[in-house]
Amino acid sequence: MNYFNSNSSSVPKDIILLLVRVFIGFAMLSHGFPKLQMLLEGGKIEFFDFIGLGPLVSLVLTVIAEFVCSILLILGLFTRISLSFLIFTMIIAAFVVHGADPFEKREMSLIYLSVYLLLMAFGAGKVSVDHMIEKRKRASDW
């Protein structure tokens, strides 16, 4: 096995991409699910208003990113679109919400951001719904 050539075999790369997608997706779900519960409780919503449209809209957008897009990421469905929402959310979390905080408060969102950027660069891999759709499109000449 040639460790210096990234084109040598895609099987290990695709397995690693699957593992990273599943792990980081479930890890982000643990942040998104409490926000979804907060949204569904129906009480007074106290959430950071990052775009000036009110805390409810900000919370809904964050739940879409952290919960819905994480599920799509795990499945490998609409991966790059989902990653766009997640990247935007982590940029807001790191540089706006925790912008004045010490690095320790921003560290987690920056780690998520870096993983999302890597996944954006490499894609979902062959073990994904995106790949199955693309394979079917090529086979049927859509």
Wavefront OBJ file of the C-alpha trace (Angstrom):
o trace
v 0.000 0.000 0.000
v 1.327 3.381 -0.973
v 0.780 5.743 1.945
v 1.847 8.835 0.008
v -0.559 8.521 -2.928
v -4.168 9.381 -2.167
v -5.362 7.680 -5.367
v -4.055 4.211 -4.469
v -7.277 2.720 -3.056
v -10.553 4.415 -2.346
v -11.910 1.693 -0.045
v -10.086 2.846 3.128
v -10.851 6.470 2.270
v -14.548 5.720 1.825
v -14.713 3.773 5.082
v -12.988 6.607 6.945
v -15.345 9.170 5.376
v -18.305 7.041 6.469
v -16.982 6.738 10.023
v -16.254 10.464 10.262
v -19.682 11.363 8.847
v -21.480 9.060 11.270
v -19.444 10.085 14.318
v -19.543 13.833 13.713
v -23.212 13.634 12.727
v -24.231 11.888 15.952
v -21.982 14.195 17.973
v -23.734 17.249 16.512
v -27.135 15.630 17.047
v -26.360 15.704 20.765
v -26.229 19.509 20.464
v -29.189 19.851 18.123
v -31.647 17.608 19.952
v -31.845 19.764 23.120
v -32.443 22.793 20.901
v -35.219 20.908 19.108
v -36.777 20.095 22.474
v -36.516 23.765 23.475
v -38.294 24.684 20.241
v -41.060 22.110 20.734
v -41.714 22.992 24.391
v -43.423 26.171 23.327
v -42.264 28.251 26.275
v -40.366 31.521 26.177
v -37.407 31.126 23.849
v -34.164 32.663 24.990
v -31.693 32.133 22.174
v -28.959 34.217 20.554
v -30.401 36.337 17.738
v -27.548 36.211 15.231
v -29.319 37.613 12.162
v -31.670 40.160 13.701
v -34.889 38.260 12.917
v -35.586 37.290 16.497
v -34.612 34.400 18.735
v -37.313 32.065 17.364
v -36.079 32.300 13.762
v -32.472 31.916 14.925
v -33.390 28.824 16.936
v -35.310 27.290 14.022
v -32.348 27.826 11.675
v -29.973 26.350 14.238
v -32.209 23.296 14.720
v -32.364 22.792 10.958
v -28.574 22.894 10.790
v -27.652 20.950 13.927
v -30.457 18.368 13.857
v -31.824 17.941 10.327
v -28.543 18.501 8.493
v -26.741 16.163 10.899
v -29.177 13.381 10.020
v -28.628 14.095 6.323
v -24.867 14.044 6.911
v -25.053 10.644 8.618
v -26.998 9.273 5.657
v -24.740 10.957 3.136
v -27.774 12.596 1.523
v -27.407 16.132 0.147
v -24.071 16.092 1.945
v -22.493 19.268 0.636
v -25.711 21.270 0.992
v -26.059 20.044 4.585
v -22.416 20.844 5.250
v -22.971 24.403 4.015
v -25.604 24.941 6.723
v -23.412 23.277 9.367
v -20.331 25.299 8.368
v -22.328 28.548 8.520
v -23.696 27.597 11.943
v -20.230 26.794 13.328
v -18.806 30.047 11.971
v -21.594 31.953 13.760
v -21.055 29.906 16.945
v -17.274 30.374 16.969
v -16.939 33.984 15.851
v -20.230 35.681 16.785
v -21.855 33.852 19.703
v -18.538 33.031 21.419
v -16.492 35.744 19.699
v -15.602 37.556 22.913
v -15.156 34.363 24.936
v -11.809 32.682 25.596
v -10.569 30.029 23.188
v -11.840 27.203 25.401
v -15.431 28.291 24.703
v -14.831 28.501 20.929
v -12.733 25.362 20.643
v -15.552 22.856 20.094
v -17.230 24.870 17.354
v -13.849 25.337 15.643
v -13.194 21.583 15.770
v -16.609 20.899 14.237
v -15.929 23.577 11.633
v -12.600 22.012 10.634
v -14.154 18.538 10.262
v -17.019 19.961 8.203
v -14.548 21.751 5.927
v -12.639 18.502 5.385
v -15.858 16.662 4.567
v -16.808 19.454 2.181
v -13.470 19.024 0.400
v -13.579 15.209 0.205
v -17.331 14.670 -0.175
v -19.480 11.917 1.290
v -17.568 9.005 -0.225
v -18.925 5.911 -1.918
v -20.803 4.659 1.150
v -23.502 7.323 0.923
v -26.932 7.933 -0.522
v -25.431 10.712 -2.667
v -23.138 8.172 -4.346
v -26.019 5.739 -4.901
v -28.081 8.497 -6.536
v -25.159 9.557 -8.724
v -24.500 5.938 -9.701
v -28.151 5.448 -10.649
v -28.197 8.725 -12.617
v -25.161 7.609 -14.621
v -26.676 4.175 -15.258
v -29.989 5.532 -16.527
v -28.578 8.641 -18.289
v -30.905 11.130 -16.588
l 1 2 3 4 5 6 7 8 9 10 11 12 13 14 15 16 17 18 19 20 21 22 23 24 25 26 27 28 29 30 31 32 33 34 35 36 37 38 39 40 41 42 43 44 45 46 47 48 49 50 51 52 53 54 55 56 57 58 59 60 61 62 63 64 65 66 67 68 69 70 71 72 73 74 75 76 77 78 79 80 81 82 83 84 85 86 87 88 89 90 91 92 93 94 95 96 97 98 99 100 101 102 103 104 105 106 107 108 109 110 111 112 113 114 115 116 117 118 119 120 121 122 123 124 125 126 127 128 129 130 131 132 133 134 135 136 137 138 139 140 141 142
